[in-house]
């Protein structure tokens, strides 16, 4: 069974970072300690080798100044006092004979060595190493030397010397303990200092956390402090405050939407309940019951339209797939729209003026719904006995549709809210209309699905213009399943 590692519970960020910092310090200091120990050991070994080589070469020079071996035998103390440590080994012998001078306090056994010739100087490569039972290293060398200046007629002696690294071993033992103590002190000190510095450095984060804990649905206007924060946390605070701005706007929008929705649904429900209660108050004729049912059906149809519009807006808000688009002939499609609404426009004395050419790339059902909503909006709220101008054209960037009609008394504040859900102007609220304030919101949602724009403006006094811009096919998203047009 697969398991997922989880962080240790109860550990604060300060504790975790301090532990990681202490671990990093331990690794660095330990590595440095091993390096220093290695470097010191190499340096002491090199010093011991140089001492041993120098003494053997000194023995060779002394023997060269003597006349014969008998002089060495008569003055053994001279050679025995030149090896330094009491544990050092010095053996002088003729080849194949027993030593005539020997100093080997620990009775060390020399390794098998081939003596260096007389003319060959002693070097570090000539040395060999052995280890005593107590772990102390011993460096050995064997070299030949001529006694006297007689050349070939003189005696030849083999020198076997060893340097026992007792002092070096003691120094390294003490040095290692010092390194260990210094490493432990360094780890402890850096851990404590790191903990204190982290606590002080994370105080702004703690303050930010306390500030964020104060944010509730009733206090969405609270924002994180930015002044005095480190640059890294300032960027976090800016992003978090921007997110809170979006959340507050969405929350206010949702609250307003819920209130408006309840208001819109309450009216037809109250009508249905009131009419039904009146009808049940006493017996009615068959014709009266039929009228009641017809009135109830109209209210239910109104409720159905509200529900369908709300479902469409909800799908548009959360749609992640692109809509399926096709090429639409603007003149042909807008001609169908004006023909469809011509009868309703005639009742109010309105007529259409259409100028359209070009191709529009959009989903056919959604395009018709968006344009229909703009046209019916112009028919409902346009001044009677006027004209509704519909213009459309396209170019390489996309296509634009304009719907103009006369409408007095439209304020900039009203135009800024016309695409809000359930928003209706004062005049439309005071007059009975079939509008529920969702038509222009649906237009805006359809344009968002097409990556287009919807706008409203006053091109001249007394006129209002709604414009739709559909981008060209090259800039549209990849085709995918379309939303249900309802």
N, C-alpha and C positions, 0 to 999 in steps of 0.2 A: 504494500500500500504506500502510495506516495505521500510524503509529509512535506509541509511548507514551514520553513523556519520563521518564527515570530520573534520580535524584539523582546528583551527582558522587561517584564512588567515592573513598574515601580522606579525605574531608572529615569531620572530627569535628563534633559538635553545637556545640562552642565556636567552631570556625572558621566554621561557617555563620552562626551568630548574630552573630559579630563582623563578618563580611563584610556581612550585611544591616544591622547597626547602622552600619557605616562608610558604606554606600550611603545610608542614610536621613540620616545627618549631612551627607554631601556634598550631597544634594538640598536640605536645609534651609539649609545655609550658603551654597550657591550662589544659592538664591532670595533669601536675605537680602542677599547681595552685590549682586545685580542691583537689588534694591529701594533699597539705599543709594546705588548708583551713579546710579540714576535720580533719587532725591531730591536728591543733591548737584548733579547737572547742572541740575535745575530751579531749585534755589536760586541757583546761580551765574548762570544765565540771567536770573532775576528781578532779581538785583543789578545785572547789566550793563544791563538795560533801565531800571532806576531811575536809574542813573548817566547814561545817555544822555538820558533824558527830562529829568532835572534840569538838565543842561548846556544843552540846547536852550531850555528855559524861562528859564534864566539869560541866554542870549544875547538872547532876546526882551526881557527886562527892561532889559538894558544898552542895546539899540538904542532903546528907548522913552525913555531918559534923554538920548540924544544929540540934537543939533540937525539933523544932516544926514549923508549918507553919506560926505562928504569927511572928517569926523572919524574914521570907521572906516578909511578908506584911509590916513589919516595915522598911525594907531596900530594897525597890523595885529598887532603882537606881543601886544597885550592879548588878542586873540581866539585867536590861535594857541596860546597857553599854557594854554588852558582845557579841552582835550579829554582830558587824562590821558595815555594811551598814545601812544608815538611813532607807532604804526601807525594811530592813529585818523584818520578823514577829517573835514575841516571845509571846507565850500565856502560862500561868501557871494557872491551875485550878484543883480543886478536881473533881473526876469523878462524873458526873451528876450535877455539880454546875456551877455557873457563874465564869468566870476568875477573879482571885484576882490580877493578874499582866497581862497586855495586852499592846502590842506595835504593831500596824498594821496601819502604816501611809496611805497606799493606800487602806485600807479596802478590802483586798483580802479575797476571800472566800476559806477556806481550802477545799480540796477534801475529800471525804469519806475515812478515814483511820482507821485501827485497831491499837491501841497503842501496841507497843512492850512491852512484859513482863519485869519485873525488872531485871531478871537475863540474859536477852538476849541482847548482844551488838548490837549497831546500825551498819549497813553495807550499802553499796551502793544499794544492792537489796531491802533494806527496804524503800528507798526513792521513792517518786512519783513526777510527773512533771505536771505543769500547765503552761499556757501561758497568760501573761497580754494582754490587748487590743492592746498595742503598739508592740507586738511581742516578748517581753522579757520573757525568761524562768524563772520559779520559781520552786525551788526544796523544797519539803515538807517532814517532818518526824514527827511522833507522837510516844512518848515513855513514859512509866511509870517510876517513881522514888520514892524511900522511903525517907522520911524526918526523920532525926535522926537515932540513932543506936539501936532503940528499937525493931527492927525486926518487928514482926507481930503487936506489939502494937503501932507502929508509924503511922504517917500520910502517905498517898500515893497521889502523885500529877502526873497529866498528863501534859507532856510538848509537846506543839505543836510549832514547829519552821519551818521557811522557809528562804531560801537564795534566794534573788532576784538578778539575774545575770545582773545587770545594767552595771557594769564596764566591765564585759566580753563582753556584747553586743556591747559596744562602742569600745572596743579593736578589736573585730572581724570586725566591720564596717570599722575601719581605716585600719586594716590589709588587708581586701579584696581590698580596693582601692590601697594599695601599691602593692599587688600582680598583680592587673590589670595593673598598671603603669609599673611595672617591665616586665610583659609579653609583653605589647605593645612595650616597648623599646627593648626588646630582639628580637622580631619578626622583627622590623624595622632594627635593627643593623645587624642581621644575613642576612636579605634580601639584604641590601646594600653591605655587605662584600661578600656574595655569588655571587652577580652580578659582582662585581669587579674581584673576583677570577676566575669566569667563563670566563669573557672577556679575562683575561690574559691567562688562561689555554687553551682557544680555538683559540688562535692566530696561533699555528701550523696548525690547521684545516683550518683556513682562508687562510693561505699561501698555503696550499695544494690545496684549491679550486681555488685560483688565478692561480696556476701553471697548474691545469687541464684545466682551461679555455683557455690556450694557445695552447692546443693540437688540431690540425686540420688535415684534410687529407694531407695537404702539410707539416705538421710538426709532423708526427707520431713518429719521433725519440726523441721527448721531453719526459722526464721521471720525475716522482715526486721525490723530494728531500727526502733522507732517513737519512742523517747525522743530528744529533741534534734533531730528532723527538722522542717523547715518545715511549716507547716500543709498546703500543697499536696501535698508528698511524704508527709506522714503519712496523708492520705486514700488515696493510692496504696498505701502499705504496708498499711493496714488492709484494703483490698480484695484485695490480693495475698495477704495472710495468710489471709483468709477463703477464698480460692480454694484455697490450699494445704491448709486444713483439710478442704475437700470432697474434694480429690484424695487426701489421706491416708486419709480414711474410705473412699472408693471403692476405693483400692488395697488397703487391708486387707480390705475386703469381697470384692474380686475374688480375693485370695489365699486367703481362707477358703473362698470358693465353689469355687475350683479344687481345693483340697484335699478338700473334702467330696464334690465331684463324682467325683474320682478314687477316693475310698473307696467311694462307692456303686456305681460301675460295676465296680470291681475284684471285688467279692463275686460277682455273677452270672457274670462272666467266669471267675473261678477255679472256680466250681461247674461251669460248662460244660466247662472244660478237664479238671478232675479226673474228672468222670463219663465223659468221652470217652476219656481215657487208660486208666481202669480197664476200660472196655468193650473197648478194643482190645488189652488185655493177653492175652486168650484168647478163644476162640470162645464165642459166646453163642447162646442159643436165640432164636427169633423173638419170643417173648413178652418176653424181657429187652431186646431191641433196641427193641421198641415202648415199653416202660416208660422206657427211656433217652431216646427221642425225645420222649415226653410230658413228661418232666422238663426236657429242654432247651427245649422250646417254652414251658414256664412261665417259665423264666429269660429267654428271649428276649422274651417278652411284658412281663416286668418291665423289661428294658432299653428296650423300645419305649416304655413309659409314662414312664420317666425322660427319654428323649430328647424325647418330645412335650411333657412339662411344661417342660423347659428351653427348647424352642423357643417355647412360649407366653410364658414369662417374658421371653425376649429380645425378642419382638415387643411385649409390653406395655411394656418399658423404652424402646423407641425409637418407639413409635406416636405419630404426630402428628395423625392423623385421629380424629374423634369416632366413638364407637360408635353403631350404629343402635338406637334405643330404641323401645319400645312400652309401652302400658299393660297391666299384669299384675294380675289379681285375686289378692290375697294368699291368701285362704282356699282358693281352688281350686288354686293352684299349690303351696302348702305341703301341701295334702291329698295331691297326687300324690307329693310327696317322702316323706311318712310312709308311704304305701301301698307305695312302692318298697322302703324299708328296713325294713318291718315284719317280714319274715321273718328278717333278720339280727339284728334287735333281740330277737326272741323266743328265739333260740338262747342269748342271754346273760341272759334273764329281764328284759329292758328293755321298757318300754312308753312310748308317746308321749302327751303332753297338748298339744293344739293349741288356741290361741285366736288367731284372725287375722281381720282385717277391713280393708277399704280397698284402695286402688290403689297399685301401685308402677310407676314409669317406669324401665325398664331394658332392656338387651338380654336377650332371653329365654334364649338358650343360656348366656350368661355368668352370668346370675342363678341359673339352675339349678345350674351348676357350683359357684358360690360357696356356695350353701346346702347342696348335697350334701356338699361338703367339710366343712362345719361339723357336719352331722348324722352323717356316717360317723366323724368325729373323736370325737363324743360317744359313739357306739356302741362304738368301739374302746377308749376309755380311761375311759369312765364305769364306776362301780361296778355290779357285777352285781345283778340283782333290784332295780333302781331305776327311776326315771322320768326321761324327757327332756322338758323343757318347751320348747315352741316358741310364742313370742308375736310378733305383728306388728300394727302399726297405722300409720296415715298421717294427715298433716295438711297444712296449706298449705306448710310448709317441705320436706316429703318423707316418706319412709316408713322405719320402723325395724323390724328383725327381731332377736329375742333367742332364743338357744339356751342353755338351762341344763341342767346335769347335775351329779351328785355326783362329786367327785374330791378325795380326801384328799391332803395333802402337797404341794400346789402352792405354790411360793415366789414372792415378787415378782420375783426374778431370772429364774425360769423364764418367768413371764408376759411379762416385758419382751422375751424372745427368741423367743416362740412364732411370730411371723410372719417370722422369719429363715429363709432358705433352708437346707434340709438340717438344720435344728435339730430334735432329738427329745429329749425328757426322759429322765432316767436310767432310769425304769421301762420306757419304750418301747424303749430301747436294749437292755435286758437281756432283753426278751421278743420273741419272733418275731412280727412284724406285716408286713402288706403295705405299710406306710407307708414312703416314702422321704424324708420331711421336707420335701416341697414343697407339700403340700396347703394349709396356711395361708398360705404365701407367695403362692400363686396367688390365694387369696381377697383378700389385700391388693392385689395387682396389679389384679384385676378392679375393686375398689372405687376404686382410683386412676383407672382409665379412665373410671369413672362420676362422677368428682369427688366421691366419697363417702368414708366412713371405715370402718375396721374396728378394733374394740377388744376387749380382754379384761379381766375384772375378777372379784373375788370378792364377790358381793352379800351372802353370809353365810358363816359358817364351814362348810367342807366342801363348798361349792358353787363352781362356776366358770361364768362367763357370757361368751359371745361375742356381740357386737352388730355389726350392719351398718346403716349409714345411707345411703340412696339419696336424693339431692336431688330436688326436684320438677322437673317438665318445664320450668318457667320458668327454672330456673337451670342446666339441662343445656346442654352445648355443642351447636352446630349439628350435625344429623345427618349422618353420613358413612358410608363403608364400614366394616363391623365386622371385627374381627380373627377369624381362624379359631379356633373354640372348641376344636378338637382333642378 
